[in-house]
């Protein structure tokens, strides 16, 4: 010590200490460099200089005295002329070794000292300027002080503050250190760093000192710190600037916050720090403008990537307050810009707490797996603290924009305390405004109530959520990937409107829903007040998820519906329900109003098969109209109930069907053995029978109380049974023959089975039981009701049939086979006689055959042992044959074949009982006996035209002919006719039948006693006569002149008439005809008799009709197929001669 006043020394110590605290948590840099410059003051003079080896002892002794050392040893000493500096001489000393009195030592490779010539020669040995090469300096920051030491040869450091003070008192002016090796240690925080290859310069002026330093960090050439310090002894002010250019934050950050804080930053820092203060108080204000490059930030064992951080702020070291003008950051996908105040707190020199009051803009919050995705926040303000003692990030006040709304409240993020531990979370937040479900989920922690989150994500695609209040108290380690939360850990309530809720995937969602929701840690509840499903009103409902964990617990969804029954049944028919389709009922058939309570349950799993859904509900309907509850059974003014359970769907109701009461029940059994059942009790009519494929409209009149049961399985109905009480019906045959009168007992039973779609319908039982009729059999129908086969082993209708019937269709041909005891064919005969051209087309070709023991025709005519075969091509009969024997004797055969000229069908009837045939076909009972043959052609689209010839006929009891004879004054003949009858040798003429009208052309019947001729019509359908002709008595004599050549035509005119005959006319109803006889015509022979007959156009004969038909057919054929006039003439000639082409 020099004995100078110590105030400046202490001030210098204080200044150095403050510099160290500012630059690296204290002004250790400046103090260390200044001390080192004083200790290592060496110089060289000139290039080679002058060796002062002889002065070595003196130098060693002087340095030992000045440095208060036991011994100082030096290597070489040279004095050089200093051309670079202001001093004229430079003294260089190499290889200096100092042994301190405490046994430690220090080695200095080289020392250059500038010397003033006058001072040197006056013996003033303290240098004015020192250059030191390769110095090792250590700076140690202790509590309340800074110690600067060199390093001895044993690696021990020693304090050189006294050496610096001594040097300064002896005229020291400055120093330069090159190739500087600097080590810094903070004993309070445990932080340290090492810089080498640095350079430092100290200038001592009249008012103070200026210090500058540039150091590079170990292992890097670019990473550097630049320090500039200005100290004024007179004013006591001090200022400093620290510039970083890619300095390692990992080495610098601990200098401020200490070691052991579990916070580290591996990134390069660039920017500047400025500080101002006094030599006595140290730095009182600092400015910070820093920027980090990409790197990694580690906080409490969690390492995250850093994109960048930029900080503009001021720091008050006394208050440990950082006032942030702007802090922009990009850390682990989190970004934003902050401004506000941060207060730092240290415990035993180690950073432990950060309090903040910040405003933020353009925030992006992305806490990794804690949220499903990054959360944008346009603006926010918050106040809270980061406490490393409790590992808690606390937000005591939050006010932030949140998707068009605002979120306010407080929350705490509990940082994990051990590796792998889940964080904790506390929150009391409320959202002011309206948000969507997806916006709520954006801020919903992924590990909290995961199942409720999933349900909202999948089943609440749209809603306006408001009055959202959020409370959470989740300790650390509770949130697990597959675990749940106790209810008390989480509580979220909200109101919803205009919501869309999917309660069952695939079904029409509820829209315009209004509800209140309550989410807890392990449960969720939603109470619905209103909504719509299509045109159905939702008047209430609820969603209940009582336990998310364990997995698979049951969730329930209940709604109360009101609206059209049609729409509700359509809802129950949507997948995966499908109840109405399974019941084979079309919802569109139902009209009316209904109310229904529907409950759906399902396990809380991400994938749920249809069979694991549970459905239940009850409802009622009124004022319902059902187009068809069963086959042909409409219901009006209906009311009833709908019941839905896991086991069955049941629709029960009652109403009116065609004005009579009806009840119905549809049940669909679910579960293992699924079944379907429809029961209807109603009064059915023929329309209902038509609906199930039974063409009874022509036979049944009235209604029959019926019990209908349809059953089936999982694929729909497969069986239908109908039982009917026929007491109130009238049943008649096709010709209106009453089989069962109204009031007579009778019942019917039909059983039908169904196969797969497209399979035939099987009428396995057809049964009609009545006093005068019985029908039993079965049938197979196509899907659209077409007949495939029909078997009636028993077809009994009193007075009409007692037989069995078989029908079968194969390859488009319908085969009909009839066998039995009896059939009344008189209605069929009448229908054939009354036909108009061909009969109505049939749906296809028909082949038929049969054997009947007895067949009844008109007039009580009975034919036995009848057998028949035939074929119908769908347009008309094409071939057929029938034979039989009259009950009173005689045979009958009928043949039908195609006309060779293609004009229709040829019919040939042969019998030896002509009278029976006429009676059986036309009901004419006045003729008996006689061999007869009818040859006719049923002309296509024309009449049946033929010729009849019969012999040996007896006429008896013919009232109309008897009246004719009486009117003609032939009373004797009339008496004989009414008695034993008149014999006729022959009957012949043309017969034509068309549209129920029998036409006679040139018909005559002759016998020895009487001859008759006839032309005209008998309308069998209307029962009207329109005949004319002549009556010739004593025909055998009267007709003799007709055999005289040349005179026969003159005297007789027509066959069947004589020379003397009376013209007659019969008109009017068959029962009471009007008969007119012209007596004068009896006096006029032959052709002169025609004068007295009415002038009427004669009908064409059968031959003329056939010729015209053949000509028309031939002309058409010729036009189609004959190409030359010669061939046409040849074709016409062949047709004229009736040569088959």
Secondary structure, 3 states (H helix, E strand, C coil): CCCCCCHHHHHHHHHHHHHHHHHHCCEHHHHHHHHHHHHCCECCCCCCCEECHHHHHHHHHHHHHHCCCCEEECCCEEEEECCCCCCCEEEEEEEEEEECCCCCEEEEEEEEEEECHHHHHCCCCCCCEEEEECCEEEEEEECCEEEEEEECCCCCEEECHHHHHHHHHCCCCEEEEEEEEEEEEECCCCCEEEEEEEEEEEEECCCEEEEEEEEEECCCCCCEEEEEEEEECCCCEEEEEEEEEEEEHHHHHHHHHCCCCCEEEECEEEEEEEEEEECCCEEEEEEEEEEECCEEEEECCEEEEEEEEEEEEEEECCCCEEEEEEEEEEECCEEEEEEEEEEEEEECCEEEEEEEEEEEEEEEECCHHHCCCCEEEEEEEEEEEEECCCCEEEEEEEEEEECCEEEEEEEEEECCCCCCCCCEEEEEEEEECCECHHHHHHCCCCCCCHHHHHHHHHHCCEEEEEEEEEEEEECCCCCCCCCCCCHHHEEEEEEEEEEEECCCCCCCCEEEEEEEEEEECCEEEEEEEEEEECCEEEEEEEEEECCCCCCCCEEEEEEEEEEEHHHHHHHHCCCCCCHHHHCCCCHHHEEEEEEEEEEEEEECCCCCCHHHCEEEEEEEEEEEEEEEEECCEEEEEEEEEEEECCCEEEEEEEEEECCEEEEEEEEEECCCCCEEEEEEEEEECHHHHHHCCCCCCCCEECCEEEEEEEEEECCEEEEEEEEEECCCCEEECCCCCEEECCCCCEEEEEEEEECCCCCCEEEEEEEEEECCEEEEEEEEECCCCCEEEEEEEEEEECCCEEEEEEEEEECCEEEEEEEEEEEECHHHHHHHHCCCCCCCCCCCEEEEEEEEEEEECHHHCEEEEEEEEEEECCCCEEEEEEEEEECCCCEEEEEEEECCCCCEEEEEEEECCHHHHHHHHHCCCCEECCEEEEEEEEECCCCEEEEEEEEEEEECCCHHHHHHHHHCCCHHHHHHHHCCCEEEEEEEEEEEEECCEEEEEEEEEECCCEEEEEEEEEECCCCEEEEEEEEEECHHHHCHHHHCCCCHHHHCCCCCCCCCCEEEEEEEECCCCEEEEEHHHHHCCHHHHHHHCCCCCCCCCHHHHHHHHHHHHHHHHHHHHCCCHHHHHHHHHHHHCCCCC
